[in-house]
Amino acid sequence: MIARTPALFCALMAGCALIPVLPSCSSYSSDDEPSADAGPDAEGGSLSIVEPPAPCDPSEVPGDGVFVSVVFGLSGAPGTASLPLSTVSDGLELAVARGVARVYLDEGTYAESLTLTERHAGILVSGGWKGSKTSWRRDCEDDFRARTTLESPAPVAVTIDVASSGATMGFEAMTITNRNLAPTPSDVSGTSSIAMLVRGSASLRISRARLLAAKGAHGGAATAGTPGATLACDGVTGCASGADGAKGNDGDGAAPAFFDPTGFHPSDGAGGQAGPPGANGTPGANGAEKSCIREVSGECNTGGGFCGGLNENRQGAKGECGCGGAGGAGGKAGRGGGASIALLALDGTVTIEHTTLFAGGGGNGSVGGKGGDGTGGSAPKAGAPTSCLTTISQSGPTGPACTCVLGNDQPAPGGAAGGPGGAGAPGSKGGDGAGGPSYGWVTLGNARVVIDDASVLNAGPGGAGSVQGASAPSLVVALDGGT
């Protein structure tokens, strides 16, 4: 839900086209950020944001609170103006311990991420101060919102996680951003970059500030499918056509990424299909057949006997066909790109005044992995030959001493080899991941954003992928999944 108060404003719409509505606006460029690793433009280009001037009172002086300076603060210091602490996290803890409502930040870059809970109710984190051991004064230069920067090394720079209702807290006169995310490992979805995440029923006020989310991480490279297994087959008799396996359909590309009550979820493609095996080769020929003598019978005696035998047919083995090759594994799914969101509110109320919300581009979805190669079919084998005795003869003169003997072995060749096995089909390619979106702010369910027209909303381009990531200054997501 969103509410706006009447005022003139400057807006930078997607595509980096400036639409000036207020004639007097200060200019911000990501090149002005204090670290080369920071800022929403992960591709290294320059993005300009035109924003209206914010009110600033140079006569303002800090009141009771905890003081923090990255320039001259010390760990374990008492947190006074002359002896400040060195980190915002320590400053918040000391403010809770002392029961004070302000944490004053000196100009500079604080490389840390923050988590605020109901313990920090009532605390305002106030940047834009020019501190020294002798005095702290309000800096009202044109770019004062960039002079104090919380530059988080984590994907989420600031998390507000309040379980109880009614807790109030705020940030003013500072930039909250995160560094560009590290490359995503293979087969892992891209990480989202979020400048501020609000959970629970907190009442949060952001004034004269900048929330700048870095670019969402690209989806990790998809792994190719493994090749088909090496065949252990040495010829088979169950033969077929010898045809190659047919490649299956590629995996489906991812549907658009989505939000649910827990936050944003990148959308991955479907994995590729495994390739089917090749068919066994065509049948081999039957072996040659011989009429063989199995036993010798009869007598050889005076008066003329005979030599006879009991016959049987023998045949060489049938030729074997080659085995079909194994199919390759399907390619792994392409992974979805991460989102870039300046403010993600899952619950609670966030009031925004004179503040720039900028989201870098969504991360690209990765291309699905290539399917693994199928293996070739095995070679066929000729049938094994056999042999047998085919003749009987009489040995010695006729009479009681004569004998019947078998002749020499005669070969019976095996059958000719069958056809080789067909090659296994390659696995199919995995589906591509969806591109990540880019939004200035997103609310879910009962979360509410109240933003004045002196604030600036901008989103970079959605990431490329099977579905282009969305890009809009804001998005309202209903609990039933509608928008």
C-alpha positions in Angstrom: 0.0 0.0 0.0 1.3 3.5 -0.8 0.3 7.0 0.2 1.8 10.2 -1.2 1.8 13.7 0.1 1.4 16.6 -2.3 4.7 18.1 -3.4 6.8 18.7 -6.5 9.4 16.1 -7.3 12.0 14.9 -9.8 11.7 11.3 -11.0 14.2 9.2 -12.9 12.3 6.5 -14.7 13.6 3.1 -15.9 16.0 3.3 -18.8 17.9 6.3 -17.3 15.7 8.9 -19.0 15.4 12.0 -16.8 12.0 13.5 -16.4 12.5 16.8 -14.4 9.4 17.9 -12.7 11.0 20.2 -10.1 13.1 23.0 -11.7 15.7 23.1 -8.9 17.2 19.7 -8.2 20.6 18.5 -7.0 22.4 15.8 -9.1 23.8 12.5 -7.8 26.1 10.2 -9.8 27.2 6.7 -8.7 30.7 7.9 -9.6 30.5 10.0 -6.4 30.2 7.0 -4.1 33.2 6.6 -1.8 34.1 3.0 -2.9 34.5 1.6 -6.4 32.8 -1.6 -5.1 29.7 0.3 -4.0 26.7 1.6 -5.8 23.9 0.2 -7.9 25.6 0.0 -11.2 27.3 -3.4 -11.1 28.4 -3.1 -14.7 30.7 -0.2 -14.0 28.9 2.5 -15.9 27.7 5.8 -14.5 24.1 6.4 -13.5 22.8 9.8 -12.7 19.9 10.6 -10.4 18.3 14.0 -10.2 16.8 14.6 -6.8 15.2 17.6 -5.1 17.1 19.4 -2.4 16.4 18.3 1.1 16.0 20.6 4.1 19.1 20.9 6.3 19.7 23.2 9.2 23.4 24.1 9.6 22.8 25.5 13.1 21.5 22.1 14.4 23.6 20.7 17.2 23.6 17.1 18.5 21.8 16.4 21.7 22.2 13.5 24.1 23.2 10.3 22.4 26.0 8.0 21.3 28.7 9.3 18.9 30.3 7.2 16.2 33.2 8.1 13.9 34.9 5.9 11.4 37.6 8.5 11.1 38.8 8.9 14.7 36.5 6.6 16.7 37.9 3.6 18.8 36.5 0.2 19.7 35.5 0.2 23.3 35.4 4.0 23.6 32.7 5.6 25.8 30.8 6.9 22.7 31.0 10.6 23.6 31.6 13.4 21.1 35.3 13.6 21.9 35.7 9.8 22.3 33.4 8.2 19.8 33.0 4.5 18.9 34.1 3.3 15.5 31.2 1.2 14.3 27.5 1.8 14.0 26.7 -1.6 15.4 28.6 -0.8 18.6 26.9 2.6 18.7 23.4 1.0 18.6 24.3 -1.4 21.4 25.6 1.3 23.6 22.5 3.4 22.9 20.3 0.5 24.1 22.5 0.0 27.2 22.3 3.8 28.1 18.7 4.2 27.1 19.4 7.1 24.7 17.4 7.8 21.5 20.1 9.0 19.1 23.2 7.6 17.4 25.2 10.3 15.7 27.4 9.3 12.8 30.4 11.2 11.5 31.0 11.5 7.8 32.7 8.6 6.2 32.0 5.1 5.0 31.0 2.4 7.5 31.6 -1.1 6.0 29.0 -3.0 8.0 25.5 -4.4 7.9 22.9 -3.7 10.6 20.0 -5.6 12.2 17.6 -3.7 14.4 15.1 -5.4 16.6 12.5 -4.2 19.2 15.5 -3.7 21.5 16.3 -0.7 19.3 12.8 0.8 19.5 12.9 4.6 19.7 16.4 5.0 18.3 17.2 7.4 15.4 20.4 6.8 13.5 21.5 10.3 12.4 24.2 10.8 9.7 25.5 13.9 8.0 27.6 15.2 10.9 31.1 16.7 10.6 32.8 15.5 13.8 36.0 16.2 15.5 37.2 15.8 19.1 36.2 19.4 19.9 32.9 19.8 18.0 30.2 18.2 15.9 28.3 20.3 13.4 25.6 19.6 10.8 27.0 19.4 7.2 24.6 20.9 4.8 26.5 20.7 1.5 24.4 19.8 -1.6 25.5 16.1 -1.3 25.2 15.8 2.5 23.1 12.7 2.1 26.2 10.9 0.5 28.7 12.2 3.1 27.8 9.4 5.7 27.5 6.0 4.0 26.7 2.6 5.4 28.3 0.3 2.8 27.3 -3.2 3.6 29.4 -6.2 2.4 26.3 -8.3 2.8 23.4 -8.7 0.3 21.1 -7.0 2.7 22.5 -3.7 4.1 19.9 -3.0 6.9 17.4 -5.5 8.3 14.5 -4.2 10.6 13.2 -7.3 12.4 10.6 -6.3 15.0 8.4 -8.9 16.6 6.3 -6.6 18.8 4.0 -4.0 17.5 4.5 -0.3 17.9 8.3 -0.1 17.8 9.5 3.1 16.1 12.9 3.8 14.7 14.5 5.8 12.0 17.4 6.8 9.8 18.3 10.3 8.5 20.9 12.2 6.5 22.9 9.2 5.2 23.2 6.7 2.3 22.5 3.0 2.9 23.9 0.7 0.2 25.7 -2.5 -0.4 28.7 -3.6 -2.4 28.3 -5.4 -5.7 27.7 -9.1 -5.0 30.4 -11.8 -5.6 30.0 -14.0 -8.6 27.5 -16.8 -8.1 28.8 -20.4 -7.9 27.7 -22.9 -10.6 24.2 -24.3 -10.3 23.1 -21.7 -7.7 20.4 -19.0 -8.1 21.5 -15.4 -8.0 21.5 -13.6 -4.7 19.3 -10.5 -4.3 20.6 -7.2 -3.3 18.5 -5.2 -0.9 19.4 -1.9 0.7 16.7 -2.3 3.5 14.5 -5.2 4.5 11.6 -4.6 7.0 10.0 -7.5 8.8 7.5 -7.4 11.6 5.3 -4.5 12.7 7.8 -1.7 13.1 7.1 1.9 12.3 10.1 3.2 10.5 10.9 6.7 9.3 13.6 7.4 6.6 14.3 11.1 6.1 16.8 12.9 3.8 18.5 9.7 2.9 19.4 7.4 0.1 18.7 3.7 -0.2 20.8 2.4 -3.1 20.7 -1.3 -3.9 23.5 -2.9 -5.9 22.7 -5.0 -9.0 21.2 -8.4 -8.3 23.7 -11.3 -8.8 23.5 -13.3 -12.1 22.4 -16.9 -11.8 25.3 -19.3 -11.5 26.5 -21.1 -14.7 24.6 -24.3 -15.3 26.7 -27.5 -15.4 26.6 -29.6 -18.6 25.2 -33.1 -18.4 27.7 -35.9 -18.0 28.4 -38.2 -21.0 26.8 -41.6 -21.3 28.5 -44.4 -19.3 31.1 -46.5 -21.0 29.6 -49.7 -22.2 30.6 -53.0 -20.5 28.6 -54.9 -23.1 30.6 -57.3 -25.4 27.9 -58.1 -27.8 24.4 -59.4 -27.3 21.9 -61.8 -29.0 18.8 -59.7 -28.3 19.1 -57.6 -31.4 16.9 -54.9 -32.9 17.4 -52.2 -35.5 20.7 -50.6 -34.6 19.1 -47.2 -34.7 20.6 -44.2 -32.8 18.7 -42.9 -29.7 16.5 -39.9 -30.3 17.4 -36.7 -28.3 14.7 -35.6 -25.9 13.2 -32.1 -25.6 15.1 -29.3 -24.0 14.1 -28.3 -20.4 11.5 -25.6 -20.1 12.6 -22.1 -19.4 11.8 -20.6 -16.0 8.6 -18.8 -15.3 8.9 -15.3 -14.0 10.5 -14.9 -10.5 8.0 -14.3 -7.7 7.5 -12.9 -4.2 5.8 -14.6 -1.3 5.4 -13.7 2.4 9.0 -14.7 3.0 10.4 -12.4 0.3 11.8 -12.8 -3.2 12.5 -16.1 -5.0 14.5 -16.3 -8.2 13.0 -18.7 -10.8 15.2 -21.5 -12.2 14.7 -23.4 -15.4 13.9 -27.1 -15.7 16.7 -29.6 -16.0 17.3 -31.3 -19.4 16.2 -34.8 -20.1 18.6 -37.8 -20.2 19.2 -39.1 -23.7 17.7 -42.5 -24.4 20.1 -45.4 -25.3 20.7 -46.5 -28.8 19.1 -49.7 -30.1 21.1 -52.9 -30.2 22.5 -53.8 -33.7 20.8 -55.9 -36.4 20.8 -59.6 -35.9 23.8 -61.8 -36.9 23.6 -64.8 -39.3 23.2 -68.4 -38.2 26.3 -70.6 -38.1 27.0 -73.3 -40.7 25.4 -76.7 -39.9 27.3 -80.1 -40.1 26.0 -83.7 -39.8 28.2 -85.2 -37.2 28.8 -88.7 -35.9 28.2 -88.9 -32.2 28.9 -92.6 -31.5 30.6 -95.5 -33.3 28.6 -98.8 -33.4 28.9 -102.3 -35.0 31.5 -105.0 -35.2 34.3 -105.7 -37.6 34.7 -109.4 -37.8 35.3 -112.3 -40.1 32.6 -112.7 -42.5 32.3 -109.0 -43.0 30.9 -106.7 -40.4 30.2 -103.0 -40.6 31.2 -99.8 -38.9 28.3 -97.5 -38.2 27.6 -94.4 -36.2 24.8 -92.5 -34.5 24.5 -89.1 -36.2 23.6 -85.6 -34.9 23.6 -82.1 -36.4 25.9 -79.4 -35.0 26.0 -75.7 -35.9 28.4 -72.8 -35.4 27.2 -70.1 -33.0 25.0 -67.3 -34.3 26.6 -64.0 -34.9 26.1 -61.3 -32.1 25.0 -57.8 -32.6 26.5 -54.7 -31.0 25.0 -53.2 -27.9 23.2 -49.8 -28.1 25.2 -46.9 -26.6 24.2 -45.2 -23.4 22.4 -41.8 -23.5 24.0 -38.6 -22.1 22.6 -37.0 -18.9 20.4 -33.9 -19.3 22.0 -30.5 -18.8 21.5 -28.8 -15.4 18.8 -26.1 -15.1 19.7 -22.5 -15.7 19.5 -20.4 -12.5 17.4 -17.3 -12.0 19.0 -13.9 -11.5 18.7 -12.1 -8.2 16.6 -9.0 -7.6 17.7 -5.5 -6.8 15.3 -3.8 -4.4 16.0 -0.5 -2.5 13.3 -1.2 0.1 11.5 -4.5 0.7 8.8 -4.3 3.4 7.2 -7.6 4.4 5.2 -5.9 7.1 5.0 -2.7 9.1 4.8 0.9 8.0 7.6 2.9 6.4 7.5 6.7 6.0 9.8 8.1 3.5 10.7 11.8 3.2 13.1 13.6 0.9 14.8 10.3 0.2 16.1 8.6 -3.0 15.3 4.9 -3.5 17.4 3.5 -6.3 17.7 -0.2 -7.4 20.4 -1.4 -9.7 19.5 -3.8 -12.5 18.2 -7.3 -11.9 20.6 -10.2 -12.3 20.6 -12.2 -15.5 19.3 -15.7 -15.5 21.9 -18.2 -16.6 21.6 -20.4 -19.8 20.7 -24.0 -19.2 23.6 -26.5 -19.3 24.4 -28.4 -22.5 23.2 -32.1 -22.5 25.9 -34.7 -22.1 27.1 -36.6 -25.2 25.8 -40.1 -25.8 28.2 -43.0 -26.2 28.6 -45.0 -29.4 27.3 -48.5 -29.7 29.6 -51.4 -29.3 30.9 -53.5 -32.2 29.2 -56.8 -33.2 30.9 -60.2 -33.0 31.0 -63.2 -35.3 29.6 -66.4 -33.9 32.0 -68.9 -32.5 32.8 -71.9 -34.8 32.4 -75.5 -33.8 33.8 -78.8 -35.2 32.8 -82.5 -35.3 33.7 -85.9 -36.7 31.9 -86.7 -39.9 33.5 -90.1 -41.1 34.1 -93.6 -39.8 36.7 -96.0 -41.2 37.9 -99.6 -40.6 41.3 -100.0 -39.1 43.2 -103.2 -39.8 42.2 -106.4 -41.7 38.9 -107.9 -41.3 38.6 -110.4 -38.5 38.4 -110.3 -34.8 41.2 -107.8 -34.6 39.8 -105.2 -36.8 38.4 -101.9 -35.3 36.2 -99.1 -36.3 37.7 -95.6 -36.0 36.4 -92.0 -36.5 37.9 -89.7 -39.0 39.3 -86.2 -38.5 37.4 -83.2 -37.1 35.6 -81.0 -39.6 34.9 -77.3 -38.8 31.4 -75.8 -38.7 31.9 -72.0 -39.0 30.0 -69.5 -36.8 27.5 -67.1 -38.2 28.6 -63.7 -39.5 28.5 -60.7 -37.1 25.4 -58.6 -36.7 25.2 -54.9 -37.0 26.8 -52.4 -34.6 24.7 -50.9 -31.8 23.2 -47.5 -32.3 24.7 -44.5 -30.6 23.0 -43.2 -27.4 21.3 -39.9 -27.8 22.8 -36.8 -26.1 21.0 -35.4 -23.1 18.9 -32.3 -23.8 19.8 -28.8 -22.7 18.5 -27.4 -19.4 16.0 -24.6 -19.4 17.2 -21.0 -19.0 16.7 -19.2 -15.7 14.5 -16.1 -15.4 15.9 -12.6 -15.1 15.7 -10.9 -11.7 13.6 -7.8 -11.3 14.5 -4.3 -10.2 12.2 -2.2 -7.9 12.5 1.0 -5.9 10.3 -0.5 -3.2 8.2 -3.6 -2.7 5.5 -4.1 -0.1 3.8 -7.4 0.7 0.4 -8.0 2.3 -0.3 -5.4 5.0 3.0 -3.6 4.7 2.5 0.1 4.0 4.8 2.8 2.5 4.0 6.5 3.0 6.2 8.5 0.6 6.3 12.2 -0.1 6.6 13.6 -3.6 10.0 15.1 -2.8 11.4 11.6 -2.8 12.8 9.9 -5.9 12.1 6.3 -7.0 14.0 4.6 -9.7 14.7 1.1 -10.9 17.3 -0.2 -13.3 16.6 -2.7 -16.0 15.3 -6.2 -15.3 17.8 -9.0 -15.9 17.8 -11.0 -19.1 16.8 -14.7 -19.1 14.0 -17.0 -20.2 11.7 -14.2 -19.0 13.0 -10.6 -18.8 13.0 -9.4 -15.2 10.4 -6.8 -14.3 11.4 -3.2 -13.7 9.3 -0.6 -11.9 9.6 2.2 -9.3 7.4 0.2 -6.9 5.4 -3.0 -6.5 2.5 -4.0 -4.2 2.2 -7.8 -3.7 -1.1 -9.1 -2.2 -0.8 -12.1 0.2 -2.8 -14.2 -2.3 0.0 -13.6 -4.9 -1.7 -10.8 -6.8 -0.2 -7.4 -7.5 
